């Protein structure tokens, strides 16, 4: 479960098994029992969210925007090139 970065207690990561066939590049955000999934393309958007408030989700989206390159690079390092979107 590669962790890409952390921000204010939220861990941004992806699972090593992201579906078969693999889903497009995305990242999960978790703090305690709260969990969200964010698609990166065509722009960061919430796929699903449980337990985060609307303001926390705005912060998560902003952090994903700021770290899109890091997320995609880590995804490609883990899964291989050509699986980004």
Biopython code that builds the backbone (N, CA, C, O; Angstrom):
import numpy as np
from Bio.PDB.StructureBuilder import StructureBuilder

atoms = [
    (1, "UNK", "N", (0.849, -1.162, 0.000)),
    (1, "UNK", "CA", (0.000, 0.000, 0.000)),
    (1, "UNK", "C", (0.906, 1.240, 0.000)),
    (1, "UNK", "O", (1.176, 1.807, 1.059)),
    (2, "UNK", "N", (1.373, 1.659, -1.173)),
    (2, "UNK", "CA", (2.281, 2.800, -1.239)),
    (2, "UNK", "C", (1.626, 4.110, -0.776)),
    (2, "UNK", "O", (0.555, 4.491, -1.249)),
    (3, "UNK", "N", (2.295, 4.779, 0.153)),
    (3, "UNK", "CA", (1.860, 6.099, 0.609)),
    (3, "UNK", "C", (2.602, 7.134, -0.223)),
    (3, "UNK", "O", (3.829, 7.106, -0.309)),
    (4, "UNK", "N", (1.853, 8.049, -0.835)),
    (4, "UNK", "CA", (2.452, 9.076, -1.683)),
    (4, "UNK", "C", (2.869, 10.268, -0.839)),
    (4, "UNK", "O", (3.990, 10.757, -0.973)),
    (5, "UNK", "N", (1.978, 10.745, 0.034)),
    (5, "UNK", "CA", (2.305, 11.850, 0.930)),
    (5, "UNK", "C", (1.272, 11.909, 2.037)),
    (5, "UNK", "O", (0.251, 11.222, 1.996)),
    (6, "UNK", "N", (1.555, 12.745, 3.033)),
    (6, "UNK", "CA", (0.636, 12.991, 4.143)),
    (6, "UNK", "C", (0.443, 14.492, 4.276)),
    (6, "UNK", "O", (1.357, 15.277, 4.027)),
    (7, "UNK", "N", (-0.771, 14.877, 4.677)),
    (7, "UNK", "CA", (-1.061, 16.294, 4.874)),
    (7, "UNK", "C", (-2.076, 16.419, 6.004)),
    (7, "UNK", "O", (-3.177, 15.875, 5.921)),
    (8, "UNK", "N", (-1.707, 17.127, 7.045)),
    (8, "UNK", "CA", (-2.572, 17.393, 8.197)),
    (8, "UNK", "C", (-3.286, 16.136, 8.686)),
    (8, "UNK", "O", (-4.499, 16.141, 8.896)),
    (9, "UNK", "N", (-2.535, 15.080, 8.859)),
    (9, "UNK", "CA", (-3.082, 13.842, 9.385)),
    (9, "UNK", "C", (-3.801, 12.964, 8.382)),
    (9, "UNK", "O", (-4.299, 11.898, 8.743)),
    (10, "UNK", "N", (-3.865, 13.393, 7.119)),
    (10, "UNK", "CA", (-4.503, 12.601, 6.070)),
    (10, "UNK", "C", (-3.407, 11.890, 5.282)),
    (10, "UNK", "O", (-2.443, 12.511, 4.834)),
    (11, "UNK", "N", (-3.569, 10.600, 5.124)),
    (11, "UNK", "CA", (-2.619, 9.784, 4.365)),
    (11, "UNK", "C", (-3.162, 9.613, 2.957)),
    (11, "UNK", "O", (-4.302, 9.184, 2.781)),
    (12, "UNK", "N", (-2.358, 9.942, 1.949)),
    (12, "UNK", "CA", (-2.718, 9.801, 0.538)),
    (12, "UNK", "C", (-1.956, 8.590, -0.005)),
    (12, "UNK", "O", (-0.726, 8.559, 0.035)),
    (13, "UNK", "N", (-2.681, 7.607, -0.506)),
    (13, "UNK", "CA", (-2.067, 6.334, -0.871)),
    (13, "UNK", "C", (-2.892, 5.646, -1.955)),
    (13, "UNK", "O", (-3.958, 6.124, -2.342)),
    (14, "UNK", "N", (-2.382, 4.527, -2.432)),
    (14, "UNK", "CA", (-3.185, 3.643, -3.264)),
    (14, "UNK", "C", (-2.900, 2.212, -2.860)),
    (14, "UNK", "O", (-1.863, 1.910, -2.269)),
    (15, "UNK", "N", (-3.838, 1.335, -3.188)),
    (15, "UNK", "CA", (-3.697, -0.076, -2.872)),
    (15, "UNK", "C", (-2.861, -0.762, -3.943)),
    (15, "UNK", "O", (-2.894, -0.370, -5.110)),
    (16, "UNK", "N", (-2.124, -1.772, -3.553)),
    (16, "UNK", "CA", (-1.306, -2.502, -4.523)),
    (16, "UNK", "C", (-2.155, -3.277, -5.518)),
    (16, "UNK", "O", (-1.715, -3.535, -6.638)),
    (17, "UNK", "N", (-3.374, -3.652, -5.122)),
    (17, "UNK", "CA", (-4.290, -4.342, -6.040)),
    (17, "UNK", "C", (-5.406, -3.368, -6.388)),
    (17, "UNK", "O", (-6.386, -3.268, -5.650)),
    (18, "UNK", "N", (-5.279, -2.662, -7.477)),
    (18, "UNK", "CA", (-6.252, -1.636, -7.876)),
    (18, "UNK", "C", (-7.170, -2.122, -8.984)),
    (18, "UNK", "O", (-7.467, -1.379, -9.919)),
    (19, "UNK", "N", (-7.623, -3.369, -8.883)),
    (19, "UNK", "CA", (-8.599, -3.895, -9.821)),
    (19, "UNK", "C", (-7.968, -4.665, -10.962)),
    (19, "UNK", "O", (-6.773, -4.541, -11.231)),
    (20, "UNK", "N", (-8.788, -5.461, -11.627)),
    (20, "UNK", "CA", (-8.347, -6.232, -12.775)),
    (20, "UNK", "C", (-9.473, -6.214, -13.793)),
    (20, "UNK", "O", (-10.458, -6.924, -13.591)),
    (21, "UNK", "N", (-9.391, -5.445, -14.878)),
    (21, "UNK", "CA", (-8.224, -4.619, -15.202)),
    (21, "UNK", "C", (-8.067, -3.457, -14.222)),
    (21, "UNK", "O", (-9.011, -3.053, -13.542)),
    (22, "UNK", "N", (-6.854, -2.944, -14.177)),
    (22, "UNK", "CA", (-6.533, -1.871, -13.246)),
    (22, "UNK", "C", (-7.348, -0.628, -13.549)),
    (22, "UNK", "O", (-7.520, -0.249, -14.708)),
    (23, "UNK", "N", (-7.845, 0.000, -12.500)),
    (23, "UNK", "CA", (-8.577, 1.259, -12.653)),
    (23, "UNK", "C", (-7.618, 2.360, -13.082)),
    (23, "UNK", "O", (-6.410, 2.247, -12.871)),
    (24, "UNK", "N", (-8.151, 3.434, -13.688)),
    (24, "UNK", "CA", (-7.289, 4.581, -14.022)),
    (24, "UNK", "C", (-6.651, 5.165, -12.761)),
    (24, "UNK", "O", (-7.100, 4.910, -11.644)),
    (25, "UNK", "N", (-5.603, 5.948, -12.967)),
    (25, "UNK", "CA", (-4.858, 6.500, -11.840)),
    (25, "UNK", "C", (-5.786, 7.301, -10.921)),
    (25, "UNK", "O", (-6.588, 8.123, -11.365)),
    (26, "UNK", "N", (-5.640, 7.026, -9.629)),
    (26, "UNK", "CA", (-6.418, 7.696, -8.596)),
    (26, "UNK", "C", (-5.658, 7.548, -7.288)),
    (26, "UNK", "O", (-4.649, 6.846, -7.214)),
    (27, "UNK", "N", (-6.153, 8.213, -6.272)),
    (27, "UNK", "CA", (-5.504, 8.137, -4.969)),
    (27, "UNK", "C", (-6.599, 8.053, -3.906)),
    (27, "UNK", "O", (-7.696, 8.585, -4.075)),
    (28, "UNK", "N", (-6.275, 7.376, -2.818)),
    (28, "UNK", "CA", (-7.169, 7.287, -1.672)),
    (28, "UNK", "C", (-6.637, 8.217, -0.592)),
    (28, "UNK", "O", (-5.428, 8.411, -0.468)),
    (29, "UNK", "N", (-7.539, 8.786, 0.183)),
    (29, "UNK", "CA", (-7.169, 9.648, 1.306)),
    (29, "UNK", "C", (-7.841, 9.086, 2.548)),
    (29, "UNK", "O", (-9.032, 8.773, 2.527)),
    (30, "UNK", "N", (-7.077, 8.956, 3.635)),
    (30, "UNK", "CA", (-7.646, 8.385, 4.852)),
    (30, "UNK", "C", (-7.112, 9.094, 6.085)),
    (30, "UNK", "O", (-5.921, 9.384, 6.204)),
    (31, "UNK", "N", (-8.034, 9.361, 6.993)),
    (31, "UNK", "CA", (-7.686, 9.833, 8.332)),
    (31, "UNK", "C", (-8.642, 9.124, 9.271)),
    (31, "UNK", "O", (-9.851, 9.347, 9.223)),
    (32, "UNK", "N", (-8.103, 8.272, 10.122)),
    (32, "UNK", "CA", (-8.947, 7.489, 11.008)),
    (32, "UNK", "C", (-9.906, 6.631, 10.198)),
    (32, "UNK", "O", (-9.484, 5.889, 9.310)),
    (33, "UNK", "N", (-11.195, 6.731, 10.502)),
    (33, "UNK", "CA", (-12.217, 5.960, 9.793)),
    (33, "UNK", "C", (-12.713, 6.647, 8.524)),
    (33, "UNK", "O", (-13.459, 6.045, 7.752)),
    (34, "UNK", "N", (-12.313, 7.893, 8.296)),
    (34, "UNK", "CA", (-12.740, 8.635, 7.105)),
    (34, "UNK", "C", (-11.890, 8.210, 5.914)),
    (34, "UNK", "O", (-10.669, 8.089, 6.014)),
    (35, "UNK", "N", (-12.563, 7.984, 4.780)),
    (35, "UNK", "CA", (-11.872, 7.493, 3.588)),
    (35, "UNK", "C", (-12.498, 8.110, 2.345)),
    (35, "UNK", "O", (-13.718, 8.247, 2.255)),
    (36, "UNK", "N", (-11.653, 8.480, 1.391)),
    (36, "UNK", "CA", (-12.119, 9.035, 0.115)),
    (36, "UNK", "C", (-11.266, 8.463, -1.012)),
    (36, "UNK", "O", (-10.131, 8.032, -0.806)),
    (37, "UNK", "N", (-11.849, 8.471, -2.205)),
    (37, "UNK", "CA", (-11.152, 8.060, -3.422)),
    (37, "UNK", "C", (-11.273, 9.211, -4.403)),
    (37, "UNK", "O", (-12.362, 9.745, -4.615)),
    (38, "UNK", "N", (-10.143, 9.595, -5.005)),
    (38, "UNK", "CA", (-10.117, 10.750, -5.899)),
    (38, "UNK", "C", (-9.524, 10.327, -7.247)),
    (38, "UNK", "O", (-8.390, 9.854, -7.317)),
    (39, "UNK", "N", (-10.312, 10.508, -8.319)),
    (39, "UNK", "CA", (-9.789, 10.319, -9.673)),
    (39, "UNK", "C", (-8.912, 11.527, -10.003)),
    (39, "UNK", "O", (-9.220, 12.642, -9.582)),
    (40, "UNK", "N", (-7.834, 11.324, -10.742)),
    (40, "UNK", "CA", (-6.947, 12.430, -11.109)),
    (40, "UNK", "C", (-7.328, 13.086, -12.430)),
    (40, "UNK", "O", (-7.122, 14.287, -12.600)),
    (41, "UNK", "N", (-7.883, 12.317, -13.369)),
    (41, "UNK", "CA", (-8.116, 12.846, -14.716)),
    (41, "UNK", "C", (-9.571, 12.690, -15.118)),
    (41, "UNK", "O", (-10.220, 11.714, -14.741)),
    (42, "UNK", "N", (-10.088, 13.647, -15.881)),
    (42, "UNK", "CA", (-9.401, 14.754, -16.533)),
    (42, "UNK", "C", (-9.018, 15.867, -15.567)),
    (42, "UNK", "O", (-8.146, 16.679, -15.878)),
    (43, "UNK", "N", (-9.655, 15.918, -14.403)),
    (43, "UNK", "CA", (-9.231, 16.801, -13.316)),
    (43, "UNK", "C", (-9.608, 16.106, -12.024)),
    (43, "UNK", "O", (-10.508, 15.266, -12.022)),
    (44, "UNK", "N", (-8.936, 16.437, -10.914)),
    (44, "UNK", "CA", (-9.270, 15.765, -9.655)),
    (44, "UNK", "C", (-10.742, 15.926, -9.285)),
    (44, "UNK", "O", (-11.284, 17.031, -9.251)),
    (45, "UNK", "N", (-11.372, 14.773, -9.006)),
    (45, "UNK", "CA", (-12.784, 14.745, -8.633)),
    (45, "UNK", "C", (-12.994, 13.591, -7.645)),
    (45, "UNK", "O", (-12.357, 12.543, -7.749)),
    (46, "UNK", "N", (-13.882, 13.804, -6.703)),
    (46, "UNK", "CA", (-14.180, 12.783, -5.709)),
    (46, "UNK", "C", (-14.952, 11.643, -6.367)),
    (46, "UNK", "O", (-15.989, 11.870, -6.990)),
    (47, "UNK", "N", (-14.450, 10.424, -6.230)),
    (47, "UNK", "CA", (-15.158, 9.238, -6.710)),
    (47, "UNK", "C", (-16.114, 8.739, -5.630)),
    (47, "UNK", "O", (-17.245, 8.344, -5.915)),
    (48, "UNK", "N", (-15.641, 8.763, -4.392)),
    (48, "UNK", "CA", (-16.464, 8.374, -3.251)),
    (48, "UNK", "C", (-15.825, 8.916, -1.989)),
    (48, "UNK", "O", (-14.615, 9.140, -1.935)),
    (49, "UNK", "N", (-16.649, 9.125, -0.974)),
    (49, "UNK", "CA", (-16.146, 9.682, 0.274)),
    (49, "UNK", "C", (-17.039, 9.242, 1.421)),
    (49, "UNK", "O", (-18.265, 9.248, 1.305)),
    (50, "UNK", "N", (-16.422, 8.866, 2.518)),
    (50, "UNK", "CA", (-17.125, 8.458, 3.722)),
    (50, "UNK", "C", (-16.447, 9.110, 4.926)),
    (50, "UNK", "O", (-15.284, 8.831, 5.218)),
    (51, "UNK", "N", (-17.168, 9.965, 5.610)),
    (51, "UNK", "CA", (-16.682, 10.517, 6.865)),
    (51, "UNK", "C", (-15.990, 11.860, 6.798)),
    (51, "UNK", "O", (-15.779, 12.482, 7.840)),
    (52, "UNK", "N", (-15.625, 12.339, 5.613)),
    (52, "UNK", "CA", (-15.011, 13.654, 5.497)),
    (52, "UNK", "C", (-16.098, 14.708, 5.305)),
    (52, "UNK", "O", (-17.097, 14.465, 4.628)),
    (53, "UNK", "N", (-15.894, 15.877, 5.903)),
    (53, "UNK", "CA", (-16.822, 16.989, 5.721)),
    (53, "UNK", "C", (-16.582, 17.630, 4.350)),
    (53, "UNK", "O", (-15.546, 17.386, 3.733)),
    (54, "UNK", "N", (-17.522, 18.442, 3.869)),
    (54, "UNK", "CA", (-17.307, 19.147, 2.591)),
    (54, "UNK", "C", (-16.040, 20.005, 2.597)),
    (54, "UNK", "O", (-15.330, 20.046, 1.591)),
    (55, "UNK", "N", (-15.742, 20.682, 3.687)),
    (55, "UNK", "CA", (-14.521, 21.505, 3.714)),
    (55, "UNK", "C", (-13.271, 20.632, 3.699)),
    (55, "UNK", "O", (-12.266, 21.006, 3.095)),
    (56, "UNK", "N", (-13.320, 19.481, 4.351)),
    (56, "UNK", "CA", (-12.183, 18.562, 4.304)),
    (56, "UNK", "C", (-12.006, 18.013, 2.891)),
    (56, "UNK", "O", (-10.877, 17.823, 2.438)),
    (57, "UNK", "N", (-13.102, 17.759, 2.199)),
    (57, "UNK", "CA", (-13.006, 17.264, 0.826)),
    (57, "UNK", "C", (-12.407, 18.321, -0.097)),
    (57, "UNK", "O", (-11.639, 17.988, -1.000)),
    (58, "UNK", "N", (-12.745, 19.579, 0.116)),
    (58, "UNK", "CA", (-12.124, 20.648, -0.689)),
    (58, "UNK", "C", (-10.618, 20.673, -0.462)),
    (58, "UNK", "O", (-9.849, 20.849, -1.406)),
    (59, "UNK", "N", (-10.197, 20.497, 0.785)),
    (59, "UNK", "CA", (-8.771, 20.459, 1.099)),
    (59, "UNK", "C", (-8.107, 19.250, 0.439)),
    (59, "UNK", "O", (-7.003, 19.362, -0.094)),
    (60, "UNK", "N", (-8.764, 18.115, 0.472)),
    (60, "UNK", "CA", (-8.218, 16.910, -0.159)),
    (60, "UNK", "C", (-8.051, 17.124, -1.662)),
    (60, "UNK", "O", (-7.004, 16.798, -2.222)),
    (61, "UNK", "N", (-9.069, 17.666, -2.313)),
    (61, "UNK", "CA", (-8.979, 17.941, -3.757)),
    (61, "UNK", "C", (-7.823, 18.896, -4.046)),
    (61, "UNK", "O", (-7.058, 18.679, -4.985)),
    (62, "UNK", "N", (-7.697, 19.939, -3.253)),
    (62, "UNK", "CA", (-6.601, 20.903, -3.454)),
    (62, "UNK", "C", (-5.240, 20.220, -3.303)),
    (62, "UNK", "O", (-4.333, 20.479, -4.093)),
    (63, "UNK", "N", (-5.088, 19.368, -2.317)),
    (63, "UNK", "CA", (-3.826, 18.664, -2.125)),
    (63, "UNK", "C", (-3.545, 17.699, -3.280)),
    (63, "UNK", "O", (-2.398, 17.551, -3.700)),
    (64, "UNK", "N", (-4.575, 17.055, -3.783)),
    (64, "UNK", "CA", (-4.385, 16.179, -4.941)),
    (64, "UNK", "C", (-3.946, 17.005, -6.147)),
    (64, "UNK", "O", (-3.060, 16.583, -6.889)),
    (65, "UNK", "N", (-4.548, 18.168, -6.352)),
    (65, "UNK", "CA", (-4.115, 19.048, -7.455)),
    (65, "UNK", "C", (-2.641, 19.423, -7.307)),
    (65, "UNK", "O", (-1.882, 19.393, -8.275)),
    (66, "UNK", "N", (-2.249, 19.776, -6.085)),
    (66, "UNK", "CA", (-0.863, 20.190, -5.841)),
    (66, "UNK", "C", (0.130, 19.042, -6.010)),
    (66, "UNK", "O", (1.297, 19.279, -6.323)),
    (67, "UNK", "N", (-0.311, 17.816, -5.810)),
    (67, "UNK", "CA", (0.587, 16.661, -5.831)),
    (67, "UNK", "C", (0.313, 15.696, -6.982)),
    (67, "UNK", "O", (0.764, 14.551, -6.940)),
    (68, "UNK", "N", (-0.413, 16.134, -8.004)),
    (68, "UNK", "CA", (-0.757, 15.246, -9.114)),
    (68, "UNK", "C", (0.481, 14.596, -9.722)),
    (68, "UNK", "O", (0.474, 13.392, -9.980)),
    (69, "UNK", "N", (1.525, 15.351, -9.951)),
    (69, "UNK", "CA", (2.743, 14.775, -10.553)),
    (69, "UNK", "C", (3.357, 13.712, -9.658)),
    (69, "UNK", "O", (3.786, 12.666, -10.145)),
    (70, "UNK", "N", (3.403, 13.968, -8.352)),
    (70, "UNK", "CA", (3.949, 12.979, -7.414)),
    (70, "UNK", "C", (3.097, 11.712, -7.397)),
    (70, "UNK", "O", (3.626, 10.600, -7.376)),
    (71, "UNK", "N", (1.769, 11.888, -7.406)),
    (71, "UNK", "CA", (0.866, 10.738, -7.398)),
    (71, "UNK", "C", (1.067, 9.904, -8.653)),
    (71, "UNK", "O", (1.213, 8.685, -8.571)),
    (72, "UNK", "N", (1.076, 10.551, -9.812)),
    (72, "UNK", "CA", (1.248, 9.826, -11.064)),
    (72, "UNK", "C", (2.619, 9.150, -11.140)),
    (72, "UNK", "O", (2.722, 8.012, -11.598)),
    (73, "UNK", "N", (3.667, 9.838, -10.696)),
    (73, "UNK", "CA", (5.011, 9.241, -10.721)),
    (73, "UNK", "C", (5.058, 8.000, -9.825)),
    (73, "UNK", "O", (5.589, 6.965, -10.229)),
    (74, "UNK", "N", (4.509, 8.097, -8.618)),
    (74, "UNK", "CA", (4.507, 6.960, -7.694)),
    (74, "UNK", "C", (3.677, 5.813, -8.250)),
    (74, "UNK", "O", (4.064, 4.650, -8.131)),
    (75, "UNK", "N", (2.533, 6.135, -8.861)),
    (75, "UNK", "CA", (1.678, 5.117, -9.482)),
    (75, "UNK", "C", (2.462, 4.365, -10.555)),
    (75, "UNK", "O", (2.464, 3.134, -10.581)),
    (76, "UNK", "N", (3.133, 5.116, -11.449)),
    (76, "UNK", "CA", (3.884, 4.496, -12.539)),
    (76, "UNK", "C", (5.091, 3.714, -12.037)),
    (76, "UNK", "O", (5.437, 2.681, -12.611)),
    (77, "UNK", "N", (5.732, 4.185, -10.983)),
    (77, "UNK", "CA", (6.849, 3.430, -10.400)),
    (77, "UNK", "C", (6.356, 2.110, -9.826)),
    (77, "UNK", "O", (7.044, 1.094, -9.920)),
    (78, "UNK", "N", (5.170, 2.122, -9.234)),
    (78, "UNK", "CA", (4.639, 0.917, -8.602)),
    (78, "UNK", "C", (4.025, -0.051, -9.615)),
    (78, "UNK", "O", (4.291, -1.252, -9.566)),
    (79, "UNK", "N", (3.212, 0.465, -10.525)),
    (79, "UNK", "CA", (2.485, -0.400, -11.463)),
    (79, "UNK", "C", (3.143, -0.507, -12.834)),
    (79, "UNK", "O", (2.849, -1.438, -13.584)),
    (80, "UNK", "N", (4.028, 0.427, -13.176)),
    (80, "UNK", "CA", (4.648, 0.430, -14.492)),
    (80, "UNK", "C", (4.060, 1.536, -15.348)),
    (80, "UNK", "O", (2.942, 1.988, -15.101)),
    (81, "UNK", "N", (4.797, 1.967, -16.339)),
    (81, "UNK", "CA", (4.358, 3.037, -17.240)),
    (81, "UNK", "C", (3.147, 2.595, -18.045)),
    (81, "UNK", "O", (2.882, 1.404, -18.203)),
    (82, "UNK", "N", (2.422, 3.581, -18.547)),
    (82, "UNK", "CA", (1.304, 3.293, -19.442)),
    (82, "UNK", "C", (0.006, 2.976, -18.741)),
    (82, "UNK", "O", (-0.965, 2.595, -19.395)),
    (83, "UNK", "N", (-0.044, 3.123, -17.411)),
    (83, "UNK", "CA", (-1.272, 2.816, -16.673)),
    (83, "UNK", "C", (-1.859, 4.037, -16.024)),
    (83, "UNK", "O", (-2.740, 3.920, -15.172)),
    (84, "UNK", "N", (-1.388, 5.220, -16.407)),
    (84, "UNK", "CA", (-1.797, 6.443, -15.698)),
    (84, "UNK", "C", (-3.242, 6.798, -15.956)),
    (84, "UNK", "O", (-3.959, 7.107, -15.004)),
    (85, "UNK", "N", (-3.716, 6.772, -17.202)),
    (85, "UNK", "CA", (-5.104, 7.132, -17.483)),
    (85, "UNK", "C", (-5.530, 6.644, -18.840)),
    (85, "UNK", "O", (-6.673, 6.860, -19.243)),
]
sb = StructureBuilder()
sb.init_structure("model")
sb.init_model(0)
sb.init_chain("A")
sb.init_seg("    ")
for serial, (resi, resn, name, xyz) in enumerate(atoms, 1):
    if name == "N":
        sb.init_residue(resn, " ", resi, " ")
    sb.init_atom(name, np.array(xyz, "f"), 0.0, 1.0, " ", f" {name:<3s}", serial, name[0])
structure = sb.get_structure()
